[in-house]
């Protein structure tokens, strides 16, 4: 098997991640914040350490404002439903994942006004149209950092700066860039960062988080036990307890923390250089194969590690099935939960085949994938 679906979830995981999860399951079984005994205190410590490491990775300094969630979708829902009320206006892009598009659709039914900045291939986000989209009631701007379909990056620094000029918050969906690209919240002008644990951060599934800059408050998505103020019916109003009801995924967070420390030790720049080289090899190889259609704007080196393509008019799901059946190539195909992006680039009916290597992918595996695509084309 050649695994090229790291944009969905990274595999394999670093050995340190597996060991951290095992360590918790075997030796550190306490529930963080539930009790004053040594097991609970130990669990609280490694969870807090994960918050501190995430702050270091993302260029922020308050670990209490790192909120753990089940995934990036959970984090985005917490931010969107926690901030927006009837009569508020929110601006988004035309290439969003359903993790943003669907919550915004639901909020629109509740009286929230939504504006979508138009985009076309090569100009996925029109900054001039964006600047004109602001209204007196604009409260939030929400965009992804990189398209999960093509890897194309949005100009997030400019987006954040314009949002702040209009006194709006900026929520960034870093599903495809957390752990893949350097992210410094202060330099980017990002007020809220939603991230998954199981992709570029190399942690297990069932982990993710939301980082909330100082001065921003929101309504909780969930209410319940936090281990604090247990004598009161009201939800605590201090972070992180206000937004973390119920038992946290201790083993998962331990694994996530180990993934973050692996990134800090290895260096994101080093990892990214490796992934860029693999994607360049994929792009150049696919470009030489007849009937192949490639998607994405700008040089491969300026995108997240995704190469999206089609084989002539062959349905992308069928193409992916053939690649796995004939050559053991694991790839994502279809609409990738991002119909808006496919509508913009004209692939809503066909979808695309998506190759997404990681720095664990070998050059030999890339070459094998290219040869497999060539054989599919030859057999048509």
N, C-alpha and C positions, 0 to 999 in steps of 0.2 A: 504493500500500500504506500502510495505517495500522497501525503496530506497537504493540500493547498487550499485550506479553508480557514486560515487563521483570522480572517476578518470576522468570522462568526464566533470562533473560540479558539484560543491558541492550544496547540498540542504538538509535541509533548510539552509538559511543564518542566521547569528546572527541578533538579533533584532536591534542592533546598525547600521548595514548596511542598513537595510530597512529604518530606521529613518533618516539616513544621506541623502539618496536619496530623500526621501520625503521633507526634509528640503530645499534642493536645488530647487526642482521643485516648492515648494510652496512659499518659502521666499527668495531664492537667485538666481534669474533668470538671472544674468548678464553673459556676454561672456568674459572670461578671456583674457586680452591683447587687447581687442577691445574697446578702449575708456578710458577716465580718470575719468568717473563718479563712484560713490560709488558702484554700482552693479557690474561693471567690476572689480573694485579693490578687492571687497569681493570674487569674483570667483577666481581671481588670487591668493589670500591668501590661500584658502583652497586647491587649486591645488598644490601650493608650499609646503604646509604642508604635503600633501601626498608624495611628492618627498622626503622630509626630513625624514618621517617615513620609507619609503622604504630604504633609506640609512642606517638608524639605524638597520633595520631588516637584511640587507645584508652585513653589515660590510664595508661600504664605506662612503665617507664624502663630496661628491660634488653633491648637488641636481640638479645642472644644467645639469648634465650628466645622469639624469634619463629621458629617452624619453618615453612618453606615446604612446601606439599603440592600435589597435583594439583587439589584442590577441597575443599569443606567435608566431603564424604563421607569422603575420605581422612583428613582431620584428625580427624573423629569416630571413625573406626575406630582410628586411632593412639591416641587417648585412651582409648577403651573397652577395647581389647585390651591396651593398655599398662599399664592400672591394675588391671583386675579379674581376679581369680583364683577358682578353685573355692572356695566357701564365703563369698565376699563377697556383700553385698546392695546393690542399686542401686534407686533410686526414679526414676520418670519420669512423664510426663503421658500423658493419653489422646488427645492430638492430634498426636503426633509424626510426622515425616516418616520414610519408610523408611530414611533414612540413619542413624537411631537405632534404629527398631523392628527392623530386620533384624539388625544386629549384636547387639542385646540378645537376640533370639531365638536366635542362634547361641551366644552366651555362656551362655544358660540351658541349652542342651544339654550344656554343659561343667561345669555345677554352680554357676553364678552364680545367685543368687536375685534375682528382678525383681518389683517392686511398681509398679503403674500407678495413679496418683492419678485417681479418677473425675472426670468433668466432664460438664456439660450445657450446651446453648446458653445463654449469659448468665452462666454460672459455669464457665468452661472449666477452672479449676484450683481445687479445694476446699482452701484453706489449712489448715482444721481437720483434714480427712482426711489431708492431707500430713504434718502434725506428728505424727499418730498412727501414721504408717507406718514411722517409724524403728525400727530394731532395734539390738541391740548390735553387730552385724556390718555395719551400713550404712556403706559406704565412699564412695559417690558418689551425687549427684543429677544427673540430666541432663535438660534441657528445651530446647525451642526458645524463642526470644525472641518471635517472632511467627508465627502460623499462616500457612503458605504457601497455605492454602485460602481463608481469610477475612481475613487480616491482623490478627486479634485478638491483642493483646499479653498475655503472661502477667506476673504481678507479680514480676518477676525479683529486685528488690531484697529483697522479703520472703522469697522462696524461698532466696536466698543467705544471708540472715541466719539463718533457721531451720536451714539445712544446717550452718552454722558452729557454731550452738548445740549441735548434735548431733555435732560434730567430724567432719563429712563434707565432702568436696570438692564444688564445684559446677561442672559443665561446661555451658556455654551454647552452643547452636547458633544462631549469628547469621546464618544464611543469608539471612533476609529483612530484617535490620536493620543489618548492617555497612555503613556509608556512608549509611544512610537515617536512623537515629536517633543522637543522641549516645550514645556508650558509654564510660563511664569504669570500668575494671575495679575500681579501689579502692572507688569509691562503690557499685557494684552488688554487691560481695561475690562476684565471679566469680573462680574459681581457674583455669579453663581456658576459652579462647574459641576456637571453631572458626568460620572464616569462608571464604566463597568469594571469589575475586577478580573474577569475571565478572558479578556482579550490582550491588549498590549501590556497590561500590568502583570500578566502571567499567573494570576491566581486562579482559584477554582470557580466554577459556576456557582450561582447563588450569592455572589458578593458584588458590591458596588458602593457608590457613595455620592453625596452631594456636599460640596464645599460652599459655604455661605459667608460672604465677606461681612465684616463688622457693620453694625447699624441696620441690618436687614432682618426683619421679623416676618413670620408667616404662620398661617393656621396649620396645625398638624394634619396630616393625612390619616394617621392612626392615633387612637387614644388608648391608654391602658397602663399596665404596670411598668415602672421605670426603675424601681429600687430606691426611689427618692420621694419625699413627701407622701409616703404611703398612708398617712393618717388623713389625707385630704382627698376629696372627690375631684377637685380640679386638676387639670394637667399641669405639671411643672412648666414654668415659662423660661427656664434657663437652658442653655445648650450644654451638651447635646441631648439631654433628657427630653426636652420639649418635643423632639421629633424622632425619638427612638423608643417607641413603646414595644414591649414584649422582649423575649429573650433573643439576644443577638446570635448570629451564626459564628460562634467562637472558633471552631476548627477552620471554618472558611476564612475568617478574618486573619487567623494565624498564617494561613497559606497565602493570603493576599499580602500580608506584611512581609513575608519571605520573598514574594515576587518583587515587591517594591525595593527591598534591600538588594536583591540581585541586580536590578536595574541601576541602582545607585552605585553599586560596586563596579559593574561592567561599564557603565556609561552609556546613556541613550545615544549620544553621537556615534559611538563605535557601532552600536547595534543598528542604528539607522543607515550608516554607510554600507553595512553588509546587506541590508534589505534592499537598499536602492540599487546595488549592483545586481542582485538577483532579478529585480523587476526590470531593469534595463535589458538584461539578457532575455527575459521573457518577451518583452515588447519587441525587441529587434528580431527575435526568432519568429514570432507570430506574424510580424509585418511582412516577412518573406514568403509566407505560405499563401497560395492563391485562395481567393474567396473569403479570407479572414477580414472581418470588420472590427476595428479597435475603437474603444470609446475612452474619453477623458480629455481634459484640457491641460495644456502646458506640458513641460518635460516630465517624464516619469519621476525624476529626482525631486520634483517639487510637489509630489502627491504622497498620500499615505500608500503603503505597500499593497496596492490592488491593481490588477490588470484585468480589464473587463472586455470581452470580445464575443463575436458570433461567428459561426461557420456558415457563410452564405445565408440562405433562408431557413436553414435547419432550426427547428425549435430548440431553444437553449436547454430545456430540461432533457430532451432526447439526446442532445449532444453530450451533456454531462453523464447521462446513464451509459452511453456507449463508451466514454472515456474510462469510467469505473469498471465496466464489465470487461472491456478488452485489455485495459492496461493498469487497472488498480489506481487510477488517478481520482482523488477525492477533491471535488470542486463544488462550489455553490452555483446554482442556476435558477432562473426564474426572475421574479421581481424584487427579491431581497427585502421584502417588507418596506419598499420605498417606491410606491406607484407614482408619486409626484415627480421623482427624478426620471423615471422611465418615460413618463408622459412628455417631459421637457425634451428628452433626447430622441424621442420617436421609437422607443423600444417596448412600448407598453404591451404589444401583442406577442412579441417574440421573447422578451426578457433578454438576459445576457448570461453567458458563462463567466464566472468570476474566479480567477486564480489569485490567491493571497498567501504568499510565502511568509515565513518568519526567518529570523536569523539562524534558526536551527535547520532550515532547509538547505540541502546540499546542491552544489552546481550540477552534480550528476542527476539529481532528481528533476531539476529544471530542464535539463537536456532530454530526459526521458519523457517529460510532459510534452515538450515540443515535438518529439518524434511521434508521440501518440496522437497529437492533433493532426499531424501530417498524414498519418495512416487513415484517420477518419475522413479527411478531405479526399484522399485517393480512392477510398471505398465508396464514395457517394456516386 
